[in-house]
Amino acid sequence: MPPSSAGPPFEQFLAAAEAVARARPEVDLEMAREVFREAATLLHDGLALDGLDDHDTRAAVAGSCLDLVAVDPGAALRARARAAVEHPGDLHDPDAVSAAYLSAASVLQL
């Protein structure tokens, strides 16, 4: 997924990679970018975020970025999926966002 066609979600993943590398000195920036670029590509190709509006896409990507660096990313994504429905906050379509998190966990084989 090239950055020019991916738009903001792709940029969010790259920003997350850079934040992880800054926060954790043991993390190589280029390796973090590669891992997050691959995650973004898999989610894009797997249609995990399809059907979400821009607002919910940004929220789902932000949550996914946080969860991908958790000790257990799969458990973190599944917990976030439950929380999206139980405490939707300003999500426009909490059920679709929850499904996107579960789809992300599946696509990324977590």
Stockholm file with secondary structure:
# STOCKHOLM 1.0

chainA/1-110         MPPSSAGPPFEQFLAAAEAVARARPEVDLEMAREVFREAATLLHDGLALDGLDDHDTRAAVAGSCLDLVAVDPGAALRARARAAVEHPGDLHDPDAVSAAYLSAASVLQL
#=GR chainA/1-110 SS CCHHHHCHHHHHHHHHHHHHHHHCTTSCHHHHHHHHHHHHHHHHHTTTTTTCCHHHHHHHHHHHHHHHTSSSHHHHHHHHHHHHHHSCTTCSCHHHHHHHHHHHHHHTTC
#=GC SS_cons         CCHHHHCHHHHHHHHHHHHHHHHCTTSCHHHHHHHHHHHHHHHHHTTTTTTCCHHHHHHHHHHHHHHHTSSSHHHHHHHHHHHHHHSCTTCSCHHHHHHHHHHHHHHTTC
//
